[in-house]
Structures are given as structure tokens and as C-alpha cells.
């Protein structure tokens, strides 16, 4: 059977934050799985980089793996630091801004 995961080894203990890098002036992403039901993606943000306001068809669980970010949902700002998570509900406008170099794990359920 083909694995539904990619860019990640099975049966290996990992630290997700070590699977994505941060490059100056960029937002990097690394997809671990994506289908009609779920999307699992790692992101690495340089300080002051962002994903501008948008909406998703699915509920998104964002977990900061390293650093600090400002998450805006429905015009309300939330400051998250390493180890903290927030749910961005489907069809609600949201944005992500790196207050410092930041890595995050995003799970979207459609």
C-alpha cells in the first residue's frame, strides 16, 4: 500500500521543527499530506514575513513549533509562542505574521 504521507519517514522519531528551514525574506512550506479530507503542512517564516488575509474551506489547527507569531482571525489578534496552538475556523478571514523567526505546523480538516 502506498503511504499517504510524503516528505517524512515512517517509523522514525522526529522533531517537526527540524523538518523545515527559515530563509531570509521568505515563507517556506513543506507538505506532509494533502487530500480532499486533510492537509498537513510545515511552514518556516523569516521575521516580519506573513501569509496575508485569506479564508479556508476547512478548520485549521495552527501550532507554533518555534518562535512567535501574530495570528489574526476576524480582525482579532492573538499572539502565539512556541508550543501554543489556535483553531482558525473555516470560512473566517485569517492571517499569519511572524514576529520573530517562526516555524509552525498547520493541520486543515475539510
C-alpha positions as CSV (number, residue, x, y, z in Angstrom):
1,X,0.0,0.0,0.0
2,X,1.3,3.5,-0.9
3,X,1.8,5.8,2.0
4,X,-0.4,8.8,2.2
5,X,2.4,10.8,3.8
6,X,5.3,12.4,1.9
7,X,8.5,14.2,2.8
8,X,8.6,12.3,6.1
9,X,9.9,8.9,7.0
10,X,7.7,6.2,8.7
11,X,8.7,4.6,12.0
12,X,11.2,7.3,12.8
13,X,11.2,9.6,15.8
14,X,11.3,13.2,14.5
15,X,11.0,16.8,15.7
16,X,8.7,18.6,13.2
17,X,10.6,21.9,13.7
18,X,13.7,20.3,12.3
19,X,12.0,19.4,9.1
20,X,11.6,23.0,7.8
21,X,14.2,25.7,7.5
22,X,14.0,29.5,7.6
23,X,15.4,31.6,4.8
24,X,15.8,35.4,4.8
25,X,12.8,37.2,3.3
26,X,10.8,34.0,2.7
27,X,8.0,31.8,3.8
28,X,8.8,28.2,3.1
29,X,6.3,25.3,3.2
30,X,6.6,21.6,3.2
31,X,3.5,19.4,2.6
32,X,3.4,16.2,4.6
33,X,-0.1,15.1,3.4
34,X,-2.9,16.6,1.3
35,X,-6.1,15.1,0.1
36,X,-9.8,16.1,0.0
37,X,-10.1,15.5,3.8
38,X,-6.9,16.8,5.3
39,X,-3.8,18.9,4.7
40,X,-0.7,18.7,6.9
41,X,1.9,21.3,6.2
42,X,5.0,22.7,7.9
43,X,5.9,26.4,7.5
44,X,9.1,28.4,8.1
45,X,8.8,32.2,8.3
46,X,11.6,34.7,8.4
47,X,10.9,37.5,10.9
48,X,8.3,40.0,9.5
49,X,7.1,37.7,6.8
50,X,3.5,36.8,6.5
51,X,0.6,35.0,4.9
52,X,-1.9,37.7,4.1
53,X,-5.6,37.6,5.0
54,X,-7.5,34.7,3.4
55,X,-10.2,32.1,4.1
56,X,-10.1,28.3,4.1
57,X,-12.8,25.8,3.3
58,X,-11.6,23.8,6.3
59,X,-11.0,24.2,10.0
60,X,-7.3,24.9,10.6
61,X,-5.3,24.0,13.7
62,X,-2.1,26.1,13.8
63,X,0.7,25.1,16.2
64,X,3.8,27.2,16.7
65,X,6.8,24.9,16.8
66,X,9.4,27.6,17.3
67,X,9.3,31.4,17.6
68,X,6.4,33.9,18.0
69,X,3.6,34.9,15.7
70,X,0.6,37.2,15.5
71,X,-2.5,35.3,14.2
72,X,-5.4,37.5,13.1
73,X,-8.8,35.9,12.9
74,X,-11.9,38.0,12.2
75,X,-9.9,41.2,12.9
76,X,-8.8,40.0,16.3
77,X,-5.1,39.5,17.0
78,X,-3.7,36.6,19.0
79,X,0.0,36.3,20.0
80,X,1.2,32.7,20.0
81,X,4.6,31.4,21.1
82,X,6.4,28.1,20.9
83,X,4.1,25.2,21.9
84,X,0.9,27.2,21.6
85,X,-2.0,26.4,19.2
86,X,-5.1,28.0,17.9
87,X,-8.0,26.9,15.7
88,X,-8.8,29.2,12.7
89,X,-12.4,28.2,11.8
90,X,-13.5,27.5,8.2
91,X,-14.6,30.5,6.2
92,X,-13.3,33.1,8.7
93,X,-10.7,35.5,7.4
94,X,-7.3,34.9,9.0
95,X,-3.6,35.9,8.5
96,X,-0.3,34.9,10.0
97,X,2.6,37.3,10.8
98,X,6.0,36.2,12.1
99,X,7.0,38.5,15.0
100,X,10.4,36.7,15.0
101,X,11.7,33.7,13.0
102,X,8.9,31.2,13.3
103,X,8.1,27.6,12.4
104,X,4.6,26.2,12.5
105,X,2.6,23.1,11.8
106,X,-0.8,23.5,10.1
107,X,-3.5,20.9,10.1
108,X,-6.6,21.6,8.0
109,X,-9.6,19.4,8.1
110,X,-12.0,19.7,5.2
